[in-house]
């Protein structure tokens, strides 16, 4: 499976579009985390306790904050 490395712009028209973008990026990142965890080799074949997976909702909320910051909170006119 080929992993896309190109990221979309974080600039969106409104809050709803920012939420949708955060959800899409969270899904993508969560899938990459799962793939990396599944393919990780365990030293000596031993089972070490793995960290708990990060919930998609947590990833999405962090990404939404970054998107909101990139859009200056969607307040007023965009600065060009």
Phi and psi in degrees as a GROMACS rama.xvg file:
@    title "Ramachandran Plot"
@    xaxis  label "Phi"
@    yaxis  label "Psi"
@TYPE xy
-86.0044  132.929  UNK-2
-96.2618  127.554  UNK-3
-75.2239  130.05  UNK-4
-102.046  -10.5808  UNK-5
-80.7881  130.275  UNK-6
-106.067  144.476  UNK-7
-75.6216  165.014  UNK-8
-65.4569  145.364  UNK-9
-87.1771  -5.1921  UNK-10
-77.8839  123.005  UNK-11
-128.334  164.621  UNK-12
-74.432  -33.1416  UNK-13
-157.212  179.138  UNK-14
-60.8438  -43.2292  UNK-15
-60.8743  -43.4438  UNK-16
-64.8597  -33.9665  UNK-17
-65.4705  -40.0063  UNK-18
-65.2876  -41.1365  UNK-19
-63.5099  -45.9785  UNK-20
-62.002  -42.7157  UNK-21
-60.5538  -41.5456  UNK-22
-64.0148  -42.4316  UNK-23
-64.0953  -45.0596  UNK-24
-67.6779  -36.0205  UNK-25
-64.4376  -43.1134  UNK-26
-58.2271  -45.4116  UNK-27
-63.4116  -46.1794  UNK-28
-68.144  -39.9798  UNK-29
-62.1952  -41.3479  UNK-30
-61.8291  -41.6483  UNK-31
-64.7292  -38.5935  UNK-32
-61.2982  -45.7172  UNK-33
-62.2798  -42.0238  UNK-34
-65.0097  -40.8458  UNK-35
-66.0939  -40.5807  UNK-36
-66.1479  -39.6967  UNK-37
-68.1567  -30.4888  UNK-38
-95.6721  -1.54211  UNK-39
-71.427  132.147  UNK-40
-82.76  142.182  UNK-41
-99.4052  127.074  UNK-42
-56.5465  128.666  UNK-43
65.9436  14.1697  UNK-44
72.6188  11.2334  UNK-45
-83.7487  154.902  UNK-46
-97.8459  102.9  UNK-47
-90.9537  148.981  UNK-48
-63.7429  122.241  UNK-49
-88.3688  149.375  UNK-50
-66.2347  155.044  UNK-51
-64.3194  142  UNK-52
-66.5227  149.991  UNK-53
-82.5473  124.727  UNK-54
-63.1151  144.355  UNK-55
-57.0572  -35.1019  UNK-56
-63.5064  -36.462  UNK-57
-67.5199  -44.2185  UNK-58
-61.3592  -45.9915  UNK-59
-62.1071  -38.7644  UNK-60
-68.0544  -37.8677  UNK-61
-66.7063  -43.0288  UNK-62
-65.5475  -38.7753  UNK-63
-62.5484  -39.2919  UNK-64
-60.6436  -43.2269  UNK-65
-64.7112  -40.0103  UNK-66
-65.3139  -42.6739  UNK-67
-62.0442  -41.6276  UNK-68
-64.0582  -40.4478  UNK-69
-64.5381  -27.9001  UNK-70
-98.2511  10.1249  UNK-71
52.1089  38.3618  UNK-72
70.2261  12.1679  UNK-73
60.7445  21.0867  UNK-74
-92.9145  131.005  UNK-75
69.1639  -164.98  UNK-76
-77.7936  146.568  UNK-77
-71.6758  142.51  UNK-78
-89.208  130.741  UNK-79
